[in-house]
Amino acid sequence: MSTNAARVTIGALVLTALVSLVCAAETSGPAAFRMADDKSGTAAPPPKPLSAKELAARGSDFAVKGDNDRAIADFDAALTVDPSFVDALNGRAMAWRAKGDRRKALADLDAALRFKPDFEIARANRKTLFHEIELQGAKMPLKPPAQK
């Protein structure tokens, strides 16, 4: 690329960035560009907390990517916002199952079915989980062993 072509490309990028900033200023107003420590006292408002549905959706994304620890953390956060959110209970159960903790998965599926007995997805997941447990030949006790 010639020097003039490079200058034109860089100039176009700078111009595009400036136009974006101007458009943002026109739609958001000048307060959007103030720093949080601005002495004018009009700091940007804190971000809105995520809803249980948004947290569960993000947890599902993490689970699909195989990051079950982060998925469980987001499902936990969703259940803190709404303890009866059956989709979060089901999602967390599947993340526990993927990590190999069938006992916690079963507990979450049971809780989901207590809140919503006709929740077919949780019912099907519970049935599949029980089938996995049966295939293991009862290697995993359903109740924790008694503490001595």
Beta strands, then each sheet from edge to edge (+ up, - down):
end
